Amino acid sequence: MGRKKSISNMPSYDELIIPTVDALIKLGGSGTIEEINNAVYELIGLSEEVIQIPHGEEGTTNEVDYRLAWSRTYLKKFGLIENSSRGIWALLKPNIDTSKLDYTQIVKAVKEQSKDSQPKTKESKKSLGQIEQEIEEEVDNFEDWKEELLNILYQISPSAFERLAQRLLRESGFFQVEVTGKVGDGGIDGKGIVRVSGLLSFHVIFQCKRYKGSVTPSQIRDFRGAMQGRADKGLVITTGTFTRDAIKEATRDGAPPIDLIDGELLCDKLKELKLGVDTKLTETVSLRNEWFNNL
């Protein structure tokens, strides 16, 4: 990927390395990808127009998020951050002074580290271009299954997507979940009840938006207007994303709260609940010759 900056005002992946560390510090040392990315947007003052630029012609990932994935990969290989199986990224060292970090040195060190880890033979020596390609493949493979899943969801019918949302909520502990979507119903597609700790129950109305675009604050306001007096909470599920203003509108003080599930979180939930997504663990067998030699 290099430092190509073909889009106006779009920072390159290496320029996002230090802001990624700053974002984690701001978040208290750890955070989800969404939390980290949003913190970076705020720190460097990215406009909504730049944030919504897609990666590639049919990309389901925003370009800046794709570049931030590169930044996290370099920081992980450099030994400053780690990620858990639950998708939480965290700083490995407390009290990091980012003023003393140089992103060019981080990139250089990772590339040298990758070269040094290879056998020192003429046939196996790798060029920097090959090393970058390996890192790019690592970043791509991390999200490939999500893009494939979202493309499948784009192709199913609207009613099938509503049934999927119904199943998702049921598997997540909701009951009396009904799909009620019809013309003139204010965008409400269904309703259900969620019980907390077996004591408190909340009536929830949900809306499904199956498209690649971003949900805007006006759409959140319209949905809130439709749910007034009919539910305790609202839920919007989309295969796309939410603009920053839409996220702020959903949690605006004094207004009924609306929870948001974007395409990435939707994929994670389907994987977690094993709804159309299977995971396989591969066993790796290695032999310890020294063990046998010491018999």
Secondary structure by P-SEA (a helix, b strand, c coil): cccccccccccccccaaaaaaaaaaaacccccaaaaaaaaaaaaccccccccccccccccccaaaaaaaaaaaaaaaaccccccccbbbbbcccccccccccaaaaaaaaaaaaaaaccccccccccaaaaaaaaaaaaaaacaaaaaaaaaaaaccaaaaaaaaaaaaaaacccccccccccccccccccccccccccbbbbbbbbbbbccccccaaaaaaaaaaacccccbbbbbccbbbcaaaaaaaacccccbbbbbcaaaaaaaaaaacccbbbbbbbbbbbcaaaaaac
